[in-house]
Amino acid sequence: MRRLNNKGISPVIATVILVAVAIAIAIAVAFWMTGIIGLFTRFEKIEITYIYAEKDTNTWTIKLKVTNTGTADATIDNIFINGKPYTSYTPSATLSGSVTSLPYTLSAGNSVEFEIIISSTAGFSSGQSVEIKVHTASGQEYPKLVNLP
């Protein structure tokens, strides 16, 4: 009687191995596609963390902290006071502090503080509400109201 030499693997084991390899490849492709999609779906999102005004003898200083909570860098190209660029109040309104000129590129996840100094000759008065609007190069606007003391 002749004995057969069976050295192959059973069909069940072969099927399990093929399914495991297919799942591993599918997971790898999914992570790869997620990385590619993440590159094309970056966005900017600016938040004004705080804003307040302080009164000096002849000026108001408006302080605001801006945070980029998006996934892409944002370029702040203008700041508006009641719908007009802050430079239209020159020499009555100027930027001071850590940022003294625009445009300013704010990296994703970072914050910056702005100080806007408005002279009393700009036509504002104590108790008045002033809208401060941060404008970015992508055309987005982020408004916030502040009361002058």
Backbone as JSON Lines, residues from 0, in Angstrom:
{"i":0,"aa":"M","n":[0.82,-1.15,0.0],"ca":[0.0,0.0,0.0],"c":[0.89,1.24,0.0]}
{"i":1,"aa":"R","n":[0.49,2.1,-0.82],"ca":[1.27,3.32,-0.99],"c":[0.69,4.45,-0.16]}
{"i":2,"aa":"R","n":[1.57,5.15,0.51],"ca":[1.15,6.23,1.4],"c":[1.32,7.57,0.69]}
{"i":3,"aa":"L","n":[0.3,8.43,0.77],"ca":[0.38,9.76,0.15],"c":[1.06,10.72,1.11]}
{"i":4,"aa":"N","n":[1.88,11.59,0.55],"ca":[2.59,12.57,1.35],"c":[1.86,13.91,1.22]}
{"i":5,"aa":"N","n":[1.03,14.27,2.19],"ca":[0.27,15.54,2.18],"c":[1.06,16.62,2.89]}
{"i":6,"aa":"K","n":[1.61,17.54,2.11],"ca":[2.39,18.63,2.69],"c":[1.73,19.99,2.49]}
{"i":7,"aa":"G","n":[0.58,20.09,1.91],"ca":[-0.1,21.37,1.68],"c":[-0.9,21.8,2.9]}
{"i":8,"aa":"I","n":[-1.47,23.0,2.83],"ca":[-2.3,23.49,3.92],"c":[-3.76,23.26,3.58]}
{"i":9,"aa":"S","n":[-4.56,23.19,4.58],"ca":[-5.96,22.91,4.34],"c":[-6.63,24.14,3.73]}
{"i":10,"aa":"P","n":[-7.71,23.96,2.99],"ca":[-8.44,25.09,2.38],"c":[-8.95,26.09,3.42]}
{"i":11,"aa":"V","n":[-9.3,25.66,4.6],"ca":[-9.81,26.56,5.63],"c":[-8.7,27.51,6.09]}
{"i":12,"aa":"I","n":[-7.52,26.96,6.35],"ca":[-6.38,27.79,6.77],"c":[-6.0,28.76,5.65]}
{"i":13,"aa":"A","n":[-6.01,28.32,4.41],"ca":[-5.69,29.18,3.28],"c":[-6.68,30.34,3.18]}
{"i":14,"aa":"T","n":[-7.95,30.06,3.39],"ca":[-8.98,31.11,3.34],"c":[-8.78,32.12,4.46]}
{"i":15,"aa":"V","n":[-8.47,31.68,5.65],"ca":[-8.23,32.58,6.78],"c":[-7.03,33.48,6.5]}
{"i":16,"aa":"I","n":[-5.97,32.92,5.96],"ca":[-4.79,33.72,5.63],"c":[-5.11,34.76,4.57]}
{"i":17,"aa":"L","n":[-5.84,34.38,3.53],"ca":[-6.2,35.33,2.47],"c":[-7.08,36.46,2.99]}
{"i":18,"aa":"V","n":[-8.04,36.12,3.85],"ca":[-8.92,37.16,4.41],"c":[-8.11,38.11,5.29]}
{"i":19,"aa":"A","n":[-7.19,37.59,6.1],"ca":[-6.37,38.44,6.97],"c":[-5.49,39.39,6.15]}
{"i":20,"aa":"V","n":[-4.9,38.89,5.07],"ca":[-4.07,39.74,4.21],"c":[-4.93,40.81,3.54]}
{"i":21,"aa":"A","n":[-6.12,40.43,3.09],"ca":[-7.01,41.41,2.44],"c":[-7.42,42.51,3.42]}
{"i":22,"aa":"I","n":[-7.71,42.14,4.68],"ca":[-8.1,43.15,5.68],"c":[-6.92,44.08,5.98]}
{"i":23,"aa":"A","n":[-5.72,43.54,6.1],"ca":[-4.54,44.36,6.37],"c":[-4.29,45.35,5.24]}
{"i":24,"aa":"I","n":[-4.44,44.9,4.01],"ca":[-4.25,45.8,2.86],"c":[-5.34,46.88,2.84]}
{"i":25,"aa":"A","n":[-6.57,46.5,3.16],"ca":[-7.67,47.48,3.18],"c":[-7.42,48.56,4.24]}
{"i":26,"aa":"I","n":[-6.93,48.15,5.4],"ca":[-6.65,49.13,6.46],"c":[-5.51,50.06,6.04]}
{"i":27,"aa":"A","n":[-4.47,49.51,5.41],"ca":[-3.36,50.34,4.95],"c":[-3.83,51.35,3.91]}
{"i":28,"aa":"V","n":[-4.66,50.92,2.98],"ca":[-5.19,51.83,1.94],"c":[-6.08,52.9,2.58]}
{"i":29,"aa":"A","n":[-6.86,52.53,3.58],"ca":[-7.73,53.52,4.24],"c":[-6.9,54.6,4.92]}
{"i":30,"aa":"F","n":[-5.84,54.21,5.64],"ca":[-4.97,55.22,6.27],"c":[-4.27,56.09,5.24]}
{"i":31,"aa":"W","n":[-3.86,55.51,4.15],"ca":[-3.21,56.27,3.09],"c":[-4.18,57.3,2.49]}
{"i":32,"aa":"M","n":[-5.4,56.87,2.21],"ca":[-6.41,57.79,1.65],"c":[-6.77,58.89,2.65]}
{"i":33,"aa":"T","n":[-6.83,58.56,3.93],"ca":[-7.11,59.58,4.94],"c":[-6.03,60.66,4.94]}
{"i":34,"aa":"G","n":[-4.78,60.24,4.78],"ca":[-3.68,61.21,4.71],"c":[-3.79,62.1,3.49]}
{"i":35,"aa":"I","n":[-4.16,61.55,2.37],"ca":[-4.32,62.34,1.14],"c":[-5.49,63.3,1.28]}
{"i":36,"aa":"I","n":[-6.6,62.82,1.8],"ca":[-7.78,63.68,1.96],"c":[-7.49,64.81,2.94]}
{"i":37,"aa":"G","n":[-6.72,64.51,4.0],"ca":[-6.37,65.54,4.97],"c":[-5.59,66.68,4.37]}
{"i":38,"aa":"L","n":[-4.8,66.41,3.34],"ca":[-4.04,67.47,2.68],"c":[-4.95,68.43,1.92]}
{"i":39,"aa":"F","n":[-6.06,67.92,1.4],"ca":[-6.94,68.74,0.57],"c":[-8.1,69.34,1.35]}
{"i":40,"aa":"T","n":[-8.26,68.98,2.6],"ca":[-9.39,69.51,3.37],"c":[-8.93,70.4,4.52]}
{"i":41,"aa":"R","n":[-7.8,71.03,4.38],"ca":[-7.32,71.95,5.41],"c":[-8.17,73.22,5.37]}
{"i":42,"aa":"F","n":[-8.4,73.81,6.54],"ca":[-9.24,75.0,6.61],"c":[-8.72,75.93,7.7]}
{"i":43,"aa":"E","n":[-9.06,77.19,7.56],"ca":[-8.73,78.16,8.6],"c":[-9.97,78.43,9.43]}
{"i":44,"aa":"K","n":[-9.76,78.65,10.69],"ca":[-10.85,79.05,11.58],"c":[-10.25,79.94,12.66]}
{"i":45,"aa":"I","n":[-10.64,81.18,12.63],"ca":[-10.14,82.17,13.58],"c":[-11.17,82.35,14.68]}
{"i":46,"aa":"E","n":[-10.7,82.41,15.9],"ca":[-11.57,82.73,17.03],"c":[-10.96,83.89,17.79]}
{"i":47,"aa":"I","n":[-11.8,84.85,18.15],"ca":[-11.35,85.95,18.99],"c":[-11.58,85.48,20.43]}
{"i":48,"aa":"T","n":[-10.48,85.13,21.1],"ca":[-10.56,84.55,22.43],"c":[-11.06,85.56,23.45]}
{"i":49,"aa":"Y","n":[-10.53,86.78,23.38],"ca":[-11.03,87.84,24.25],"c":[-10.82,89.18,23.57]}
{"i":50,"aa":"I","n":[-11.62,90.14,24.01],"ca":[-11.5,91.51,23.53],"c":[-11.98,92.43,24.64]}
{"i":51,"aa":"Y","n":[-11.22,93.48,24.88],"ca":[-11.62,94.47,25.87],"c":[-10.94,95.8,25.54]}
{"i":52,"aa":"A","n":[-11.48,96.86,26.12],"ca":[-10.94,98.2,25.87],"c":[-10.55,98.84,27.2]}
{"i":53,"aa":"E","n":[-9.49,99.64,27.14],"ca":[-9.03,100.4,28.29],"c":[-8.95,101.87,27.9]}
{"i":54,"aa":"K","n":[-9.26,102.75,28.84],"ca":[-9.24,104.19,28.57],"c":[-8.01,104.81,29.21]}
{"i":55,"aa":"D","n":[-7.3,105.61,28.42],"ca":[-6.21,106.42,28.94],"c":[-6.69,107.87,28.83]}
{"i":56,"aa":"T","n":[-5.85,108.82,29.04],"ca":[-6.3,110.21,29.03],"c":[-6.9,110.62,27.69]}
{"i":57,"aa":"N","n":[-6.2,110.4,26.59],"ca":[-6.7,110.81,25.28],"c":[-6.86,109.65,24.31]}
{"i":58,"aa":"T","n":[-6.76,108.43,24.78],"ca":[-6.84,107.28,23.87],"c":[-7.6,106.12,24.5]}
{"i":59,"aa":"W","n":[-8.08,105.24,23.64],"ca":[-8.6,103.95,24.05],"c":[-7.65,102.91,23.47]}
{"i":60,"aa":"T","n":[-7.35,101.9,24.24],"ca":[-6.56,100.77,23.75],"c":[-7.47,99.55,23.75]}
{"i":61,"aa":"I","n":[-7.71,99.01,22.56],"ca":[-8.52,97.8,22.41],"c":[-7.56,96.63,22.28]}
{"i":62,"aa":"K","n":[-7.68,95.67,23.17],"ca":[-6.82,94.5,23.15],"c":[-7.65,93.28,22.78]}
{"i":63,"aa":"L","n":[-7.15,92.52,21.82],"ca":[-7.84,91.3,21.44],"c":[-6.84,90.19,21.19]}
{"i":64,"aa":"K","n":[-7.24,88.99,21.56],"ca":[-6.42,87.81,21.32],"c":[-7.12,86.98,20.26]}
{"i":65,"aa":"V","n":[-6.36,86.64,19.21],"ca":[-6.89,85.89,18.08],"c":[-6.2,84.53,18.05]}
{"i":66,"aa":"T","n":[-6.99,83.46,17.94],"ca":[-6.47,82.1,17.9],"c":[-6.91,81.43,16.61]}
{"i":67,"aa":"N","n":[-5.98,80.76,15.96],"ca":[-6.31,79.99,14.75],"c":[-6.56,78.55,15.18]}
{"i":68,"aa":"T","n":[-7.83,78.16,15.26],"ca":[-8.2,76.81,15.66],"c":[-8.4,75.89,14.46]}
{"i":69,"aa":"G","n":[-8.12,76.38,13.26],"ca":[-8.23,75.56,12.07],"c":[-7.0,74.71,11.83]}
{"i":70,"aa":"T","n":[-6.96,74.06,10.67],"ca":[-5.84,73.18,10.33],"c":[-4.89,73.81,9.34]}
{"i":71,"aa":"A","n":[-5.21,74.99,8.84],"ca":[-4.34,75.68,7.88],"c":[-3.95,77.04,8.44]}
{"i":72,"aa":"D","n":[-2.83,77.56,7.97],"ca":[-2.4,78.9,8.38],"c":[-3.39,79.93,7.85]}
{"i":73,"aa":"A","n":[-3.6,80.99,8.61],"ca":[-4.49,82.07,8.22],"c":[-3.69,83.36,8.14]}
{"i":74,"aa":"T","n":[-3.93,84.13,7.1],"ca":[-3.26,85.41,6.95],"c":[-4.27,86.52,7.25]}
{"i":75,"aa":"I","n":[-4.02,87.22,8.34],"ca":[-4.88,88.35,8.73],"c":[-4.41,89.55,7.93]}
{"i":76,"aa":"D","n":[-5.27,90.03,7.03],"ca":[-4.83,91.12,6.15],"c":[-5.43,92.47,6.51]}
{"i":77,"aa":"N","n":[-6.42,92.49,7.4],"ca":[-6.97,93.78,7.81],"c":[-7.79,93.62,9.08]}
{"i":78,"aa":"I","n":[-7.94,94.7,9.8],"ca":[-8.82,94.78,10.95],"c":[-9.73,95.97,10.73]}
{"i":79,"aa":"F","n":[-11.03,95.74,10.85],"ca":[-12.01,96.8,10.61],"c":[-12.59,97.28,11.94]}
{"i":80,"aa":"I","n":[-12.79,98.58,12.02],"ca":[-13.45,99.21,13.15],"c":[-14.74,99.82,12.62]}
{"i":81,"aa":"N","n":[-15.86,99.3,13.07],"ca":[-17.18,99.74,12.59],"c":[-17.26,99.74,11.07]}
{"i":82,"aa":"G","n":[-16.74,98.7,10.45],"ca":[-16.85,98.53,9.0],"c":[-15.8,99.25,8.18]}
{"i":83,"aa":"K","n":[-14.94,100.03,8.81],"ca":[-13.89,100.75,8.09],"c":[-12.53,100.19,8.5]}
{"i":84,"aa":"P","n":[-11.59,100.08,7.55],"ca":[-10.26,99.61,7.92],"c":[-9.66,100.5,9.01]}
{"i":85,"aa":"Y","n":[-8.93,99.88,9.93],"ca":[-8.35,100.67,11.03],"c":[-7.42,101.75,10.5]}
{"i":86,"aa":"T","n":[-6.83,101.55,9.32],"ca":[-5.92,102.55,8.75],"c":[-6.66,103.8,8.29]}
{"i":87,"aa":"S","n":[-7.97,103.71,8.09],"ca":[-8.7,104.9,7.67],"c":[-8.85,105.9,8.82]}
{"i":88,"aa":"Y","n":[-8.56,105.46,10.03],"ca":[-8.59,106.36,11.19],"c":[-7.21,106.96,11.47]}
{"i":89,"aa":"T","n":[-6.22,106.69,10.61],"ca":[-4.85,107.16,10.81],"c":[-4.82,108.68,10.8]}
{"i":90,"aa":"P","n":[-4.12,109.35,11.65],"ca":[-3.23,108.8,12.68],"c":[-3.97,108.47,13.97]}
{"i":91,"aa":"S","n":[-5.3,108.43,13.92],"ca":[-6.06,108.21,15.14],"c":[-6.05,106.77,15.62]}
{"i":92,"aa":"A","n":[-5.89,105.78,14.73],"ca":[-5.89,104.38,15.13],"c":[-4.62,103.71,14.61]}
{"i":93,"aa":"T","n":[-3.9,103.05,15.49],"ca":[-2.68,102.35,15.09],"c":[-2.61,101.01,15.81]}
{"i":94,"aa":"L","n":[-1.81,100.11,15.24],"ca":[-1.54,98.83,15.89],"c":[-0.28,98.98,16.72]}
{"i":95,"aa":"S","n":[-0.27,98.35,17.88],"ca":[0.94,98.33,18.69],"c":[1.04,96.97,19.35]}
{"i":96,"aa":"G","n":[2.09,96.75,20.12],"ca":[2.28,95.47,20.78],"c":[3.12,94.54,19.93]}
{"i":97,"aa":"S","n":[2.78,93.25,19.93],"ca":[3.59,92.26,19.22],"c":[3.4,92.34,17.71]}
{"i":98,"aa":"V","n":[2.26,92.83,17.24],"ca":[2.01,92.98,15.8],"c":[1.78,94.46,15.53]}
{"i":99,"aa":"T","n":[2.63,95.04,14.7],"ca":[2.49,96.47,14.41],"c":[2.09,96.76,12.97]}
{"i":100,"aa":"S","n":[2.02,95.72,12.14],"ca":[1.59,95.94,10.75],"c":[0.93,94.67,10.22]}
{"i":101,"aa":"L","n":[0.13,94.85,9.21],"ca":[-0.56,93.74,8.54],"c":[-0.1,93.68,7.1]}
{"i":102,"aa":"P","n":[-0.14,92.55,6.44],"ca":[-0.71,91.26,6.83],"c":[0.16,90.52,7.82]}
{"i":103,"aa":"Y","n":[-0.49,89.63,8.58],"ca":[0.18,88.8,9.58],"c":[-0.29,87.37,9.39]}
{"i":104,"aa":"T","n":[0.65,86.44,9.25],"ca":[0.3,85.03,9.07],"c":[0.27,84.35,10.43]}
{"i":105,"aa":"L","n":[-0.88,83.79,10.75],"ca":[-1.1,83.1,12.01],"c":[-1.13,81.6,11.75]}
{"i":106,"aa":"S","n":[-0.15,80.89,12.26],"ca":[-0.06,79.45,12.03],"c":[-1.19,78.72,12.74]}
{"i":107,"aa":"A","n":[-1.54,77.56,12.2],"ca":[-2.59,76.73,12.79],"c":[-2.22,76.37,14.22]}
{"i":108,"aa":"G","n":[-3.18,76.55,15.13],"ca":[-2.97,76.21,16.53],"c":[-2.32,77.3,17.36]}
{"i":109,"aa":"N","n":[-1.94,78.4,16.75],"ca":[-1.26,79.48,17.49],"c":[-2.2,80.65,17.76]}
{"i":110,"aa":"S","n":[-1.75,81.55,18.64],"ca":[-2.51,82.75,19.01],"c":[-1.62,83.97,18.87]}
{"i":111,"aa":"V","n":[-2.26,85.12,18.75],"ca":[-1.54,86.39,18.73],"c":[-2.44,87.44,19.38]}
{"i":112,"aa":"E","n":[-1.79,88.4,20.04],"ca":[-2.54,89.49,20.65],"c":[-2.33,90.76,19.84]}
{"i":113,"aa":"F","n":[-3.41,91.46,19.6],"ca":[-3.38,92.75,18.9],"c":[-3.76,93.84,19.88]}
{"i":114,"aa":"E","n":[-3.15,94.99,19.71],"ca":[-3.55,96.19,20.44],"c":[-3.84,97.27,19.41]}
{"i":115,"aa":"I","n":[-5.04,97.81,19.46],"ca":[-5.42,98.89,18.57],"c":[-5.59,100.13,19.43]}
{"i":116,"aa":"I","n":[-4.81,101.14,19.13],"ca":[-4.87,102.37,19.9],"c":[-5.66,103.39,19.09]}
{"i":117,"aa":"I","n":[-6.75,103.88,19.69],"ca":[-7.63,104.84,19.02],"c":[-7.57,106.16,19.77]}
{"i":118,"aa":"S","n":[-7.28,107.21,19.05],"ca":[-7.21,108.54,19.66],"c":[-8.62,109.08,19.88]}
{"i":119,"aa":"S","n":[-8.74,109.98,20.82],"ca":[-10.05,110.6,21.08],"c":[-10.5,111.47,19.91]}
{"i":120,"aa":"T","n":[-9.59,111.8,18.99],"ca":[-9.95,112.6,17.81],"c":[-10.59,111.75,16.72]}
{"i":121,"aa":"A","n":[-10.74,110.44,16.94],"ca":[-11.31,109.56,15.91],"c":[-12.83,109.62,15.86]}
{"i":122,"aa":"G","n":[-13.46,110.29,16.81],"ca":[-14.91,110.43,16.78],"c":[-15.65,109.43,17.64]}
{"i":123,"aa":"F","n":[-14.97,108.71,18.49],"ca":[-15.62,107.76,19.38],"c":[-15.83,108.41,20.74]}
{"i":124,"aa":"S","n":[-16.75,107.83,21.53],"ca":[-17.0,108.37,22.86],"c":[-17.16,107.23,23.86]}
{"i":125,"aa":"S","n":[-16.95,107.53,25.12],"ca":[-17.1,106.52,26.17],"c":[-18.53,105.98,26.2]}
{"i":126,"aa":"G","n":[-18.65,104.67,26.44],"ca":[-19.96,104.03,26.46],"c":[-20.42,103.53,25.11]}
{"i":127,"aa":"Q","n":[-19.71,103.86,24.06],"ca":[-20.09,103.46,22.71],"c":[-19.63,102.01,22.45]}
{"i":128,"aa":"S","n":[-20.48,101.25,21.74],"ca":[-20.11,99.91,21.3],"c":[-19.39,100.02,19.96]}
{"i":129,"aa":"V","n":[-18.29,99.32,19.84],"ca":[-17.49,99.35,18.63],"c":[-17.35,97.93,18.12]}
{"i":130,"aa":"E","n":[-17.6,97.75,16.83],"ca":[-17.42,96.42,16.23],"c":[-16.0,96.32,15.67]}
{"i":131,"aa":"I","n":[-15.29,95.32,16.13],"ca":[-13.95,95.01,15.61],"c":[-14.09,93.74,14.79]}
{"i":132,"aa":"K","n":[-13.63,93.8,13.54],"ca":[-13.75,92.66,12.65],"c":[-12.38,92.29,12.11]}
{"i":133,"aa":"V","n":[-11.98,91.04,12.32],"ca":[-10.71,90.53,11.79],"c":[-11.0,89.93,10.43]}
{"i":134,"aa":"H","n":[-10.26,90.38,9.42],"ca":[-10.46,89.93,8.04],"c":[-9.23,89.14,7.59]}
{"i":135,"aa":"T","n":[-9.47,87.99,6.93],"ca":[-8.35,87.18,6.45],"c":[-8.24,87.24,4.94]}
{"i":136,"aa":"A","n":[-7.07,86.81,4.43],"ca":[-6.82,86.85,2.99],"c":[-7.76,85.94,2.21]}
{"i":137,"aa":"S","n":[-8.34,84.94,2.86],"ca":[-9.28,84.05,2.17],"c":[-10.68,84.65,2.09]}
{"i":138,"aa":"G","n":[-10.88,85.84,2.65],"ca":[-12.17,86.51,2.57],"c":[-13.07,86.29,3.77]}
{"i":139,"aa":"Q","n":[-12.61,85.57,4.78],"ca":[-13.43,85.33,5.96],"c":[-13.35,86.54,6.91]}
{"i":140,"aa":"E","n":[-14.46,86.79,7.6],"ca":[-14.51,87.88,8.56],"c":[-14.99,87.36,9.91]}
{"i":141,"aa":"Y","n":[-14.34,87.83,10.96],"ca":[-14.65,87.37,12.32],"c":[-14.91,88.59,13.19]}
{"i":142,"aa":"P","n":[-16.21,88.95,13.42],"ca":[-16.54,90.17,14.16],"c":[-16.69,89.93,15.66]}
{"i":143,"aa":"K","n":[-16.49,91.0,16.43],"ca":[-16.7,91.0,17.87],"c":[-17.0,92.42,18.32]}
{"i":144,"aa":"L","n":[-17.9,92.59,19.28],"ca":[-18.24,93.9,19.81],"c":[-17.47,94.17,21.1]}
{"i":145,"aa":"V","n":[-17.11,95.44,21.29],"ca":[-16.45,95.86,22.52],"c":[-17.04,97.22,22.91]}
{"i":146,"aa":"N","n":[-17.23,97.42,24.2],"ca":[-17.72,98.71,24.69],"c":[-16.55,99.54,25.16]}
{"i":147,"aa":"L","n":[-16.52,100.8,24.74],"ca":[-15.46,101.71,25.16],"c":[-15.78,102.23,26.56]}
{"i":148,"aa":"P","n":[-14.83,102.15,27.48],"ca":[-15.1,102.59,28.86],"c":[-15.17,104.11,28.95]}
